[in-house]
Amino acid sequence: MSLQPGPMRVIHNFFSTKTDVLTDIDKLDFWPTTYVSDRMEELPLHWHDVDNCGYVMSGTGYVLGEDGERVSLGPGDKLVIPAGAIHAEGEVTERMVYIVGLPVAANLFDKLTLLDPAESPIRTNKAPPKV
């Protein structure tokens, strides 16, 4: 299943348990993987050519929307990031743990390449490549 095209969204208090997350990932027909983010600087705005969802299991932080607006993140929040959605992970000052859902079984870093916002299909009205 593909995500609806459009901007990144954060759904606060989306889930309570790991079972809730895995059930949602299964409904999307995505593959789960875990990402642990230790301290890091804010990333530049970018987009990915693949849909993905992130579920914050622990830690707090923020993500930037396409206009640079900060959206807070905490346990129970879900990030919905359609292919082409411009966003950036904010500075991480404490360890954050995510479960990330991808439409294919693959290495997270191989699939989530940081692409130039000027080339986003959302901004250029081109369809993102099919994975």
C-alpha positions in Angstrom: 0.0 0.0 0.0 1.3 3.5 -0.8 0.9 6.5 1.4 -1.2 9.4 0.2 1.1 11.9 -1.6 1.6 15.2 0.3 3.6 16.8 3.1 5.0 15.0 6.1 2.5 14.7 9.0 3.0 14.0 12.7 0.1 12.3 14.5 0.6 12.8 18.2 -0.4 10.0 20.6 -1.1 7.6 17.8 -0.1 4.5 19.7 0.4 3.1 23.2 2.3 -0.2 22.6 4.7 -1.9 20.3 1.8 -4.2 19.3 -0.2 -1.1 18.1 2.8 -0.1 15.9 3.3 -3.5 14.4 -0.4 -3.8 13.7 -0.3 -0.4 11.9 2.7 -1.4 9.9 1.0 -4.6 8.9 -2.1 -2.7 7.7 0.2 -0.6 5.5 1.9 -3.8 4.2 5.3 -2.2 5.2 8.3 -3.9 6.8 9.4 -2.9 10.3 12.9 -2.0 11.3 14.4 -0.3 14.4 16.3 3.0 14.3 18.2 4.3 17.3 19.2 7.9 17.1 21.9 9.1 19.5 23.0 12.7 19.7 23.2 14.4 16.3 22.9 17.8 14.7 19.8 18.9 12.9 19.8 17.5 9.3 19.2 19.7 6.3 15.8 19.7 4.6 15.5 16.7 2.3 13.1 14.1 0.9 13.2 10.4 0.2 12.0 8.5 -2.9 10.2 5.9 -0.8 7.3 6.1 1.6 8.1 5.6 5.3 6.5 5.9 8.7 8.3 6.4 11.9 6.9 5.5 15.4 8.7 7.2 18.4 9.2 4.5 21.0 11.3 6.6 23.4 13.0 9.9 23.7 11.8 13.4 22.7 12.9 15.7 19.8 11.4 17.4 16.8 11.2 17.2 13.1 11.1 20.1 10.6 8.3 20.4 8.0 9.0 21.7 4.4 8.8 25.3 5.5 11.2 24.8 8.4 8.4 24.7 11.1 9.3 22.6 14.1 7.0 19.8 15.2 7.7 18.2 18.6 8.0 14.4 18.8 7.7 12.1 21.8 6.7 8.5 22.6 3.5 7.5 21.0 3.9 9.8 18.0 3.8 8.6 14.4 5.5 10.4 11.5 3.9 9.8 8.1 6.5 10.7 5.4 5.2 10.1 1.8 7.8 9.8 -1.0 8.7 13.3 -2.0 7.7 15.0 1.3 10.3 17.6 2.3 11.3 17.3 6.0 14.3 17.0 8.3 15.1 15.3 11.6 15.8 17.9 14.2 18.8 18.0 16.6 18.9 15.0 18.9 20.0 15.8 22.4 18.9 12.5 24.0 18.6 9.0 22.6 15.5 8.4 20.5 14.3 5.0 19.5 12.0 4.6 16.5 10.3 1.7 14.7 10.4 2.6 11.0 8.1 1.0 8.4 9.2 0.8 4.8 7.4 -0.7 1.8 10.3 -3.0 1.1 12.6 -5.2 3.2 15.8 -3.3 3.0 18.6 -1.6 4.9 17.1 1.7 6.3 20.1 3.8 5.2 20.1 2.3 1.7 16.5 3.3 1.2 16.3 6.6 3.0 18.8 8.6 1.0 18.7 12.4 1.6 17.6 14.0 -1.7 17.7 17.7 -2.7 14.5 19.5 -1.8 14.6 21.4 -5.1 14.1 18.1 -6.9 11.2 16.8 -4.8 8.3 15.5 -7.0 5.9 17.4 -4.8 7.6 20.7 -5.8 8.1 19.7 -9.4 4.8 17.9 -9.9 6.6 14.8 -11.0 5.6 11.4 -9.7 8.2 9.8 -7.3 9.9 6.7 -8.8 8.2 3.4 -8.0 10.1 1.2 -5.6 
